[in-house]
Amino acid sequence: MQDTIDLKELLKIIKNRIWMIICIGLIFGIISGVVSQFLITPEYKSSTTLIINKENEDSKTQLSNSDDLNYVQKLAYTYSEIITSRTVLTKTIDKLNLDMSYKKLASCIEVTNISNTQIIKIDVEYRNPKIARDICNTIPTIFDKEVQRIMKVSGVEVIDKAVASSIPIKPNKKTNVILASIFGIFVGICITIIEVLLNTKIKTTSDIKENLGMNVLGVIPKQ
């Protein structure tokens, strides 16, 4: 049995079997495409953005100086926790009559504090685009009431309302097919290498000397 293989010989073998390797890659890609198309439930994302305001003496105004801006940026992290709190999400579930638990809804939501701003972004991923939109638009309404009740401060204002997306974000069929095809090609190359290493057949005169330690006295030419 061969323990090692010459690199040039390996490249030559791979070149001779390139179509087999490509076919394996194509098979993996096709399987991935079928799975992504028919077996994986697509998910859609809706997003909304909120701006945090600070209560002025007379009215609610946007912040203008650096001290207030730093204060509100810190406040944004607190608001992010309130947005995903059990109270806010449970009321969202009740208002929309959703058939899901609090933990399930929480796993669908991502809250992001936009760096160096007083803006909070809410992303909702769900298999139904209209429900994702409704969740995204309902949370700010409930949150605004809760944050005023809990913290006795002014609430937030919606910058952009969420809309239903017609294009799913998951699964990414194109990426899945490409990655599966690359993996298939890698598998094809590995199969080729293993097959060569396990092949004990003597094919050339150099194999006789290398594996049996015997010199070749003569070669019978092919007819």
CORLIN-V482617 format. One record per residue. N is the residue number from 1. RES is the residue in one letter. OMEGA is omega in degrees with one decimal (* if undefined). NEAR is the number of other ideal C-beta (glycine too) atoms within 10 Angstrom. D_LAST is the distance of its C-alpha to the last C-alpha in whole Angstrom. Layout:
# CORLIN-V482617
[[N/RES/OMEGA/NEAR/D_LAST] [N/RES/OMEGA/NEAR/D_LAST]]
This chain:
# CORLIN-V482617
[[1/M/179.6/7/29] [2/Q/175.9/14/29] [3/D/179.5/5/33] [4/T/179.3/8/32] [5/I/-179.7/13/30] [6/D/-177.0/10/29] [7/L/179.8/8/31] [8/K/179.2/8/28] [9/E/179.0/13/26] [10/L/179.4/16/28] [11/L/178.4/10/29] [12/K/178.9/11/25] [13/I/178.6/17/25] [14/I/178.9/16/28] [15/K/-180.0/9/27] [16/N/-177.3/10/24] [17/R/-174.6/18/26] [18/I/-178.2/14/29] [19/W/176.1/9/30] [20/M/179.9/13/30] [21/I/178.4/20/33] [22/I/179.6/14/35] [23/C/176.9/14/35] [24/I/177.2/22/36] [25/G/179.0/20/39] [26/L/179.0/15/40] [27/I/177.6/15/40] [28/F/179.4/21/42] [29/G/179.4/20/44] [30/I/178.4/14/45] [31/I/178.9/14/46] [32/S/179.1/21/48] [33/G/179.4/16/50] [34/V/179.4/11/50] [35/V/-179.3/15/52] [36/S/-175.8/19/54] [37/Q/-169.2/13/55] [38/F/-173.5/7/56] [39/L/-179.9/8/56] [40/I/179.7/13/58] [41/T/-179.4/8/62] [42/P/176.3/15/63] [43/E/-177.9/17/65] [44/Y/-179.0/21/68] [45/K/171.7/20/70] [46/S/-176.2/23/73] [47/S/173.1/19/75] [48/T/179.1/22/79] [49/T/-179.4/19/81] [50/L/175.5/24/84] [51/I/-178.2/17/86] [52/I/178.3/25/89] [53/N/178.3/18/92] [54/K/-177.3/17/95] [55/E/175.9/12/99] [56/N/-179.3/11/101] [57/E/-175.8/5/105] [58/D/-174.9/6/105] [59/S/-179.9/8/102] [60/K/-176.9/12/98] [61/T/176.3/13/97] [62/Q/-176.5/14/93] [63/L/-176.1/18/93] [64/S/-178.8/8/94] [65/N/-171.8/8/94] [66/S/180.0/8/91] [67/D/178.7/8/93] [68/D/-179.6/14/93] [69/L/177.3/17/90] [70/N/179.0/13/89] [71/Y/-176.9/15/91] [72/V/177.2/19/89] [73/Q/175.7/18/86] [74/K/178.9/10/87] [75/L/-178.5/18/88] [76/A/179.0/21/85] [77/Y/176.4/11/83] [78/T/179.0/13/86] [79/Y/-179.4/21/86] [80/S/178.4/17/82] [81/E/179.4/10/83] [82/I/-179.7/15/86] [83/I/-178.0/23/84] [84/T/179.5/18/81] [85/S/179.6/17/84] [86/R/-177.7/11/85] [87/T/-178.0/14/88] [88/V/-175.6/26/86] [89/L/177.5/25/83] [90/T/177.7/14/85] [91/K/176.1/18/87] [92/T/178.7/22/84] [93/I/-179.2/18/83] [94/D/-177.5/10/86] [95/K/-178.8/14/87] [96/L/-179.6/16/84] [97/N/-177.5/6/84] [98/L/178.1/17/80] [99/D/179.1/7/79] [100/M/179.1/16/77] [101/S/177.0/12/79] [102/Y/-178.8/16/80] [103/K/178.9/9/77] [104/K/178.7/13/74] [105/L/179.9/22/76] [106/A/-179.5/15/76] [107/S/-179.8/12/73] [108/C/-171.7/19/72] [109/I/173.2/20/75] [110/E/-179.5/14/74] [111/V/-176.6/18/77] [112/T/173.2/14/76] [113/N/-179.1/18/79] [114/I/-174.3/13/78] [115/S/176.7/7/78] [116/N/176.1/9/82] [117/T/173.4/15/83] [118/Q/-176.0/23/85] [119/I/175.5/18/83] [120/I/177.8/24/81] [121/K/178.2/17/78] [122/I/176.2/24/77] [123/D/177.5/17/74] [124/V/177.3/23/74] [125/E/-179.4/19/70] [126/Y/-175.6/22/70] [127/R/177.2/13/68] [128/N/-175.1/13/71] [129/P/-179.6/19/72] [130/K/177.6/13/75] [131/I/176.3/18/76] [132/A/178.0/25/75] [133/R/-177.5/22/77] [134/D/177.4/20/80] [135/I/-177.0/27/79] [136/C/-179.1/25/79] [137/N/-178.8/18/82] [138/T/-178.0/20/84] [139/I/-179.4/26/84] [140/P/-179.8/23/86] [141/T/179.9/15/89] [142/I/-179.9/18/89] [143/F/-178.5/25/88] [144/D/179.6/17/91] [145/K/-176.9/13/93] [146/E/-177.5/17/92] [147/V/176.6/22/92] [148/Q/178.4/13/96] [149/R/-175.2/10/97] [150/I/-170.7/12/95] [151/M/179.4/13/96] [152/K/179.0/8/99] [153/V/176.4/15/97] [154/S/-176.1/17/96] [155/G/-177.8/20/93] [156/V/175.7/22/90] [157/E/179.7/14/89] [158/V/176.3/15/86] [159/I/179.7/13/84] [160/D/175.9/10/82] [161/K/-179.3/13/81] [162/A/175.3/23/78] [163/V/179.5/15/77] [164/A/180.0/14/74] [165/S/178.6/16/70] [166/S/-177.8/7/68] [167/I/179.5/8/65] [168/P/177.1/17/64] [169/I/177.3/12/63] [170/K/-7.8/15/61] [171/P/175.0/17/58] [172/N/-171.1/12/57] [173/K/-177.3/16/54] [174/K/179.6/10/52] [175/T/179.8/11/52] [176/N/-179.5/18/51] [177/V/-179.6/21/48] [178/I/-179.3/13/47] [179/L/179.5/14/48] [180/A/179.1/21/46] [181/S/177.9/21/43] [182/I/178.6/13/43] [183/F/178.0/15/43] [184/G/177.0/22/40] [185/I/177.7/19/38] [186/F/178.2/14/39] [187/V/178.4/15/38] [188/G/178.5/22/35] [189/I/179.1/18/34] [190/C/178.4/12/35] [191/I/179.3/14/33] [192/T/-179.2/19/30] [193/I/-179.4/14/31] [194/I/179.6/10/32] [195/E/-179.9/11/29] [196/V/-178.9/15/27] [197/L/-179.0/14/30] [198/L/-178.6/9/30] [199/N/-178.0/13/26] [200/T/-179.5/9/25] [201/K/176.8/5/21] [202/I/-174.7/12/19] [203/K/-175.9/8/17] [204/T/178.4/11/17] [205/T/179.0/12/18] [206/S/177.2/12/21] [207/D/-179.5/14/22] [208/I/-178.8/14/22] [209/K/-175.2/12/24] [210/E/-174.2/12/26] [211/N/-176.8/12/27] [212/L/-179.8/10/26] [213/G/-177.7/7/28] [214/M/177.4/8/25] [215/N/179.9/8/23] [216/V/-178.5/12/20] [217/L/-178.4/5/19] [218/G/-178.3/6/16] [219/V/175.6/8/12] [220/I/-178.0/5/9] [221/P/176.2/5/6] [222/K/178.1/4/4] [223/Q/*/3/0]]
